[in-house]
Amino acid sequence: FIIQQCKKEKVKRVLDLGCGVGRNLIEFAKHKFEVYGIDLSEKLLEIAKKNASKAKFFKMDMRKLEFPDEFFLIKGV
């Protein structure tokens, strides 16, 4: 449902807060969204990079976001 709504709204960029191993980003990437994931765990980010190679990942605290871009959809934990 969320992916269909994003397509309808012409969303281009998705940010996943607390992305963990990248499970949700994989699905968004399959549908050609530009995907970003942030997490505090380096181990989970390493796994996420293997699972969703087209995504961009950052070790970052979601309470202190530092992105120059804007996002239409931000998926949280």
C-alpha atoms as a printed R data frame, in Angstrom:
   type eleno elety resid chain resno      x      y      z
1  ATOM     1    CA   PHE     A     1  0.000  0.000  0.000
2  ATOM     2    CA   ILE     A     2  2.744  2.475  0.969
3  ATOM     3    CA   ILE     A     3  4.690  1.849 -2.242
4  ATOM     4    CA   GLN     A     4  1.554  2.357 -4.341
5  ATOM     5    CA   GLN     A     5  0.798  5.636 -2.536
6  ATOM     6    CA   CYS     A     6  4.368  6.815 -3.040
7  ATOM     7    CA   LYS     A     7  4.136  6.111 -6.762
8  ATOM     8    CA   LYS     A     8  0.830  7.973 -6.908
9  ATOM     9    CA   GLU     A     9  2.381 10.991 -5.154
10 ATOM    10    CA   LYS     A    10  5.501 10.779 -7.366
11 ATOM    11    CA   VAL     A    11  7.812 10.264 -4.415
12 ATOM    12    CA   LYS     A    12 11.458  9.948 -5.413
13 ATOM    13    CA   ARG     A    13 13.385  9.706 -2.129
14 ATOM    14    CA   VAL     A    14 12.679  7.568  0.930
15 ATOM    15    CA   LEU     A    15 14.485  7.722  4.283
16 ATOM    16    CA   ASP     A    16 14.275  4.767  6.666
17 ATOM    17    CA   LEU     A    17 14.994  5.740 10.275
18 ATOM    18    CA   GLY     A    18 16.462  2.859 12.221
19 ATOM    19    CA   CYS     A    19 16.769  0.800  9.036
20 ATOM    20    CA   GLY     A    20 18.364 -2.209 10.721
21 ATOM    21    CA   VAL     A    21 19.308 -4.789  8.081
22 ATOM    22    CA   GLY     A    22 17.546 -2.867  5.286
23 ATOM    23    CA   ARG     A    23 14.457 -5.055  4.911
24 ATOM    24    CA   ASN     A    24 12.120 -2.197  3.963
25 ATOM    25    CA   LEU     A    25 14.655 -0.445  1.761
26 ATOM    26    CA   ILE     A    26 15.000 -3.550 -0.396
27 ATOM    27    CA   GLU     A    27 11.342 -3.281 -1.391
28 ATOM    28    CA   PHE     A    28 11.527  0.442 -2.117
29 ATOM    29    CA   ALA     A    29 14.702 -0.033 -4.170
30 ATOM    30    CA   LYS     A    30 12.975 -2.737 -6.251
31 ATOM    31    CA   HIS     A    31 10.452 -0.078 -7.246
32 ATOM    32    CA   LYS     A    32 13.169  2.379 -8.332
33 ATOM    33    CA   PHE     A    33 13.001  4.764 -5.372
34 ATOM    34    CA   GLU     A    34 16.152  6.531 -4.240
35 ATOM    35    CA   VAL     A    35 16.563  5.039 -0.767
36 ATOM    36    CA   TYR     A    36 18.527  6.111  2.295
37 ATOM    37    CA   GLY     A    37 18.873  4.298  5.580
38 ATOM    38    CA   ILE     A    38 20.227  5.429  8.914
39 ATOM    39    CA   ASP     A    39 21.010  3.383 11.982
40 ATOM    40    CA   LEU     A    40 23.311  3.582 14.986
41 ATOM    41    CA   SER     A    41 24.512 -0.015 14.674
42 ATOM    42    CA   GLU     A    42 27.540 -0.483 12.430
43 ATOM    43    CA   LYS     A    43 26.928 -4.244 12.352
44 ATOM    44    CA   LEU     A    44 23.364 -3.823 11.111
45 ATOM    45    CA   LEU     A    45 24.485 -1.245  8.549
46 ATOM    46    CA   GLU     A    46 27.083 -3.694  7.198
47 ATOM    47    CA   ILE     A    47 24.351 -6.299  6.696
48 ATOM    48    CA   ALA     A    48 22.017 -3.705  5.188
49 ATOM    49    CA   LYS     A    49 24.659 -2.695  2.633
50 ATOM    50    CA   LYS     A    50 24.831 -6.312  1.467
51 ATOM    51    CA   ASN     A    51 21.028 -6.688  1.385
52 ATOM    52    CA   ALA     A    52 20.217 -3.387 -0.339
53 ATOM    53    CA   SER     A    53 23.288 -2.474 -2.353
54 ATOM    54    CA   LYS     A    54 21.531  0.366 -4.220
55 ATOM    55    CA   ALA     A    55 20.671  2.207 -1.007
56 ATOM    56    CA   LYS     A    56 22.813  4.819  0.690
57 ATOM    57    CA   PHE     A    57 23.498  4.172  4.357
58 ATOM    58    CA   PHE     A    58 24.685  6.407  7.165
59 ATOM    59    CA   LYS     A    59 25.560  5.801 10.785
60 ATOM    60    CA   MET     A    60 23.503  8.550 12.356
61 ATOM    61    CA   ASP     A    61 21.284  9.326 15.324
62 ATOM    62    CA   MET     A    62 17.704  9.921 14.146
63 ATOM    63    CA   ARG     A    63 17.366 12.688 16.730
64 ATOM    64    CA   LYS     A    64 20.097 14.666 14.942
65 ATOM    65    CA   LEU     A    65 19.429 14.319 11.232
66 ATOM    66    CA   GLU     A    66 21.907 16.069  8.982
67 ATOM    67    CA   PHE     A    67 20.691 15.757  5.390
68 ATOM    68    CA   PRO     A    68 20.887 18.495  2.773
69 ATOM    69    CA   ASP     A    69 18.007 16.870  0.851
70 ATOM    70    CA   GLU     A    70 14.323 16.747  1.639
71 ATOM    71    CA   PHE     A    71 12.263 13.579  1.805
72 ATOM    72    CA   PHE     A    72  8.601 13.069  1.064
73 ATOM    73    CA   LEU     A    73  8.416  9.808  2.988
74 ATOM    74    CA   ILE     A    74 10.272  9.017  6.176
75 ATOM    75    CA   LYS     A    75  9.657  5.526  7.519
76 ATOM    76    CA   GLY     A    76 10.388  5.105 11.199
77 ATOM    77    CA   VAL     A    77 10.755  2.124 13.466
